[in-house]
Amino acid sequence: MIKTFALTAALIVAAPAVASAESFKHKGVEYSYTTEEQNGEKVLRGTAYSGKVPFELRVRKKTVDGTFNNKPVSFSLTEAKKAGLIADAK
């Protein structure tokens, strides 16, 4: 589930950095989240699986780190770009 989330999270990494509520469905799972800028980083906070699984991601220059279901996750923007999930990695 964590690997699937890492790839799915890459989809939301490309989201605008405005503090707004967003949601999308991927492989039957709905992800709801908000994005905001914090100390020059994009922070995404949300839930999956009908609000039962929390996640928080911090988008940095080359990596995305955070938690999914209170477990650490980390992946590179390059990885997400190679998978075709984001168009422009910063």
Secondary structure, 3 states (H helix, E strand, C coil): CHHHHHHHHHHHHCCCCCCCEEEEEECCEEEEEEEEEECCEEEEEEEECCCCEEEEEEECCCEEEEEECCEEEEEEHHHHHHCCCCCCCC
